[in-house]
Amino acid sequence: MLEELKEMIKKVMPEVDTKSVTMETKLIDDLSFDSLAIMMLSIELENTFNFRFEEQVNFVTVGDVVKYLEKIQK
């Protein structure tokens, strides 16, 4: 799941070096995501995993996103 997410991050933010991205990497502080990038990543997640966000989710780290995706796929 982490590798898939890193590919999506690269798609949304091509300038980000995803080789060093870990579960603890912070989207805003470490990867310089802004509100537009977060929205674009959300759309990418919805399209890739075929779901829709029903409520607002506050992702801080890459691990938060991975855990959310694992939860919805159960």
C-alpha positions in Angstrom: 0.0 0.0 0.0 2.9 2.4 0.8 4.4 1.9 -2.6 1.1 2.6 -4.4 0.6 5.7 -2.3 4.2 6.9 -3.2 3.3 6.5 -6.9 0.2 8.7 -6.3 2.2 11.3 -4.4 4.6 11.4 -7.4 1.7 11.9 -9.8 0.3 14.8 -7.7 3.7 16.3 -6.8 6.2 15.3 -9.4 9.0 17.3 -7.8 8.8 15.3 -4.6 11.5 12.6 -4.1 9.4 9.7 -3.0 12.4 7.4 -2.3 12.7 8.7 1.2 9.0 8.7 2.0 8.1 6.6 5.0 5.0 6.0 7.1 6.1 8.9 9.4 6.6 11.4 6.5 4.4 14.4 7.1 2.4 15.6 4.0 2.6 19.3 4.7 5.8 19.7 6.7 8.0 17.2 4.9 6.5 17.0 1.4 5.3 20.7 1.2 1.7 19.7 0.3 -0.7 22.6 0.2 -4.5 22.4 0.1 -4.6 21.9 -3.7 -2.2 19.0 -3.5 -4.1 17.4 -0.7 -7.3 17.8 -2.8 -5.6 16.3 -5.8 -4.3 13.4 -3.8 -7.8 12.8 -2.4 -9.3 12.7 -5.9 -6.5 10.3 -7.0 -7.2 8.1 -4.0 -10.9 8.0 -4.7 -10.4 7.2 -8.4 -7.7 4.5 -7.7 -9.5 2.7 -4.9 -13.1 3.3 -6.2 -14.6 5.0 -3.1 -15.8 8.5 -2.1 -14.8 10.4 1.0 -18.0 10.7 3.0 -16.6 12.9 5.7 -13.6 15.2 6.2 -10.4 13.3 7.1 -7.3 15.0 8.4 -4.3 13.2 7.1 -1.1 14.4 8.7 1.4 11.6 7.7 1.7 9.2 4.9 0.9 6.5 7.5 -2.4 8.1 8.2 -3.4 7.7 4.6 -2.2 4.1 4.4 -4.1 3.2 7.6 -7.3 4.9 6.2 -7.0 3.0 3.0 -6.4 -0.3 4.8 -9.5 0.4 6.9 -11.8 1.1 4.0 -10.7 -2.0 2.1 -11.7 -4.4 4.9 
